Amino acid sequence: MGKKILVILAAAIVVFFGLALESSAQQKVIKMGVTAALQKEAGIGSKNASEMAAEEINAMGGILGHKIELFFADDDGIAEKGVTAIKKLLFTDKVEFVSGGWMSGVGLAQAPHIFDAKKLWLSSGPATPKLAKMVEENYENGKYFFRVGCVNSDLFAYDMAILAEEFFKKELKITKIALLPESSVWAREMSAYLEKELPKRGLTIVYLDVFDPKRTDFSPQFAQVRAKGAELLLTVQALSPGVPITNQWADTKLAVHQAGYSLNSQVSDFWDKTGGKCQYESTQLINGARAPITPKSIPFYDKYVKAYKISPTYTAWGQYDALYLLKAAAEQAKSLDTEVLIKTLEKMRFEGAAGIIAFTKDHDLKYGKEGKQPVWAQWQDGKHVVFFPKQYAAGKYVSAPWLKKK
């Protein structure tokens, strides 16, 4: 009788501990680290969208039954602070996955630490092609990097060259370009690409100047733009607030069309920041827009605006998609193991809010029909109106009234 009691007791103990272990496994959280410039628009957008996606995913039961827990670290858009931020996430918070980012110089500084820690890195911000080059040159070391936000800066530039040729040259008969990139790493990379690509398309760069992002007076540059007879001003700016160039362009009625990449011009509050002087300016929306890019695009945009009273930055689109991509990959692989996820991601084609996410062999984003493509929007009466490419157009381009018609 005593032996039977012992057997029953032992069985009960086994069942108890089994249930406890199962419960513990179910309660396990997925630690996602997000590095961002949390006091700047790009980082605020990253944080907002990360929290939105995590809340939605957790409400659906998490990823493979595990809730997402977010950890943030402020990199301030500065390489040295970026290294401190990533070390906090890796060694203090002990995150399992890394995402976020903004400036390319920061991403390049963080990369060795992420690779050494062997953490999956769903990078939503840095645009430099050098990160994917690390995968190409040393796959085993760099395979943890996947670009999930915007396409790389060479493709920004390629897309900008397409706009210049297909729209401004072919439709508006414009061939003379002034190029103003800021002095950040990725902007210089874009400029170098455009300097080679634009002439191939029958476009002439009549003036080029690399400016300090802190510059507020563009009178010397604009004098040269006039003197050289430029017809289109292409800017490349992220650290620069964008407002000085835009306001001086409008105030002086500089006789050029203005377009390009401007981080701040991508966000809806730029209209208020410029006092409406961004009217007629065109901006490259590199990662997502309120346009029918995918069925998820407009619902995400509208929900974000309703929640935060501002349009999502390109980093916000990237972070939202990054968390859902992790969910999709884990569910497809039925695993959260990093090595398994890497192999799964390499073969995936994921429809995100910002576009199609599919990877090249070096974990860069594919561009075009099988991947992502930026869209171009013009500021009209306080809103972005997408006008290019035509399949996403919501309206027509309007020339500034002070420009002479050809």
Helices and strands as residue ranges (DSSP letters): H 2-27, E 29-36, H 41-59, E 67-74, H 79-87, I 88-92, E 97-100, H 104-117, E 120-123, H 130-137, H 139-142, E 145-147, H 153-162, I 163-169, E 176-181, H 185-200, E 204-208, H 219-227, E 232-237, H 243-251, E 257-262, G 264-266, H 270-273, E 282-285, H 297-308, H 314-333, H 338-347, E 349-351, E 356-358, E 375-380, E 383-388, G 390-392
